[in-house]
């Protein structure tokens, strides 16, 4: 069985590194970087500079989770309830 984790190389602050993430997190990062008008490398560099501890893959997962969590929380309650 193939692992859902995908390992990709990315250039961060001028050096090449590899990051292993599930496809959903790669897609989330692509969406966030597009909304912020920045490259994926720039976004990963920002995450890397701001992480307090842990490895880069974990920091990215937490960043993406936090981003979408806060985005969901900012949607009014009426918009979350399906129309009947």
Residue pairs with C-beta under 8 A, 6 or more apart in sequence:
4 22
4 23
5 20
5 21
5 22
6 20
6 21
6 22
6 23
6 26
7 18
7 19
7 20
8 18
8 19
8 20
8 21
8 26
9 16
9 17
9 18
10 16
10 17
10 18
10 19
10 40
10 41
10 44
11 17
11 41
12 41
12 44
12 45
12 48
12 56
13 45
13 48
17 56
19 44
19 56
19 57
19 60
20 57
21 29
21 57
21 60
21 61
25 60
25 61
25 64
28 64
28 67
28 68
29 40
29 43
29 44
29 60
29 64
30 40
32 43
32 64
32 67
33 39
33 40
33 42
33 43
36 43
38 46
44 56
44 60
47 56
47 59
47 60
47 63
48 56
48 59
50 59
51 59
54 62
